[in-house]
Amino acid sequence: MFRDRLNRFQSKLAGDGIDVALITDDDNVYYLTGYYDYLHMEFGRPTILVVPRDGEALLITPTIDLNSAQAAAQVDRIAPWNDGMGNEWREELPAAVRNASSVAIEPGHMPPPVRAYVNDLVDAAKLTSATPILNQMRMIKSAQELQLARHAGEVATAMMNAGRAAIGDGVPEFEVAIATSQAGTRTAAALLAAHYDDADMSPNTHFLQIMASGKDIIKTHHRASTRIMRQGEPVFLCFCGMTNFHRFKLGFDRTFWIGDAPDDQVAVYEVAIASQKAALDALRPGVTAESIHAEYAEVIQGAGYEYPFRCGRATGFSFLEAPQLVTGDTTLIQPGMVLAVDGSVSVDTFRAQVGDSFIITEDGWEPLTHHPKSATEVIL
């Protein structure tokens, strides 16, 4: 799978007249080679994949991760580098770009120290972007990726069910986060054991739980805290960061209430539900991404609320992929895409959001995440 992707990428480089690409985004390195290093630039240790239009693909990665690279990376050669030895990660780059008339980089995903060095090596006129090529390659998922998406949906659904069960009067938010993490990890572990032979892939969920309750409900990306939830309060759960099975990501969120829901909040929530339904009614192959957003936005603005943020986004091995369901994105929706689709309304003292992920099929969509969403079903 990875070697095929790498070969296709090389063919696309040749077709676009690009001599060599320097890939630095962790997700794209994984997509093309099967290798991921948990440190990457967080500890100042860059990994760089050098892909010529023809010839050997080279992985430059820290010596500290060499054993992992040798076990996972489907490349022709690995060049390990160590802290303070020689020219470190810079050692191989001059030769890689020396005779190139066109060098593709990832402008939005190249660490500043690497970009500065590349700028010294390559004339600006010779630099181009590899991002459009990779975005296009990753837009339509393979059968293997769609299996990952379905399994990611099972993990997300298990987390949502566990989170729902843990919410209650007198319960601190962090207890909900513990419950969701345990449920996600155990579900992922069972799926890995039953369907995959990659013993190195961790089942553990990570990323801090996005949730908010009570007066904090208006804080969109609030993390689980020591706050005690109380009867009659709204609670928001989001798994857009935690749903990460075998490196495949999805979007998934719900709004709940403990015991009772104020009528004014339910009215806002109903508009959020209607906005997602409008988007899903329009979601099918052949329409533009921005047209989905327009249907969702029309419901929200028609109810008297402010123009909303994007309706959704594609996901995969990254949290955000192309296309985005937002004004200005004219990409045609196609079968094989995986999209997170939200409905949301925000007011001064309350916000409601509901979101799910879907596979685009030949004539519509297949849901990946599953949890009740009607107002009566989310009052606990």
Sequence and secondary structure as in RCSB ss.txt:
>XXXX:A:sequence
MFRDRLNRFQSKLAGDGIDVALITDDDNVYYLTGYYDYLHMEFGRPTILVVPRDGEALLITPTIDLNSAQAAAQV
DRIAPWNDGMGNEWREELPAAVRNASSVAIEPGHMPPPVRAYVNDLVDAAKLTSATPILNQMRMIKSAQELQLAR
HAGEVATAMMNAGRAAIGDGVPEFEVAIATSQAGTRTAAALLAAHYDDADMSPNTHFLQIMASGKDIIKTHHRAS
TRIMRQGEPVFLCFCGMTNFHRFKLGFDRTFWIGDAPDDQVAVYEVAIASQKAALDALRPGVTAESIHAEYAEVI
QGAGYEYPFRCGRATGFSFLEAPQLVTGDTTLIQPGMVLAVDGSVSVDTFRAQVGDSFIITEDGWEPLTHHPKSA
TEVIL
>XXXX:A:secstr
 HHHHHHHHHHHHHHTT  EEEE  HHHHHHHHS   SSGGGGT   EEEEESSS  EEEEEGGGHHHHHHH  S
SEEEEE TTSTTGGGTTHHHHHTT S EEE TTSS HHHHHHHHHHS GGGEEESHHHHHHHHHS  HHHHHHHH
HHHHHHHHHHHHHHHH  TT BHHHHHHHHHHHHHHHHHHHHHHH   TTS     S  EEEEGGGGG TT B  
S B  TT EEEEE TTT EETTEE   EEEEESS   HHHHHHHHHHHHHHHHHHHH STTSBHHHHHHHHHHHH
HHTT    S SEEE SSSSSEEEEESTT   B  TT EEEEEEEEE SS EEEEEEEEEE SSSEEE      SG
GGSB 
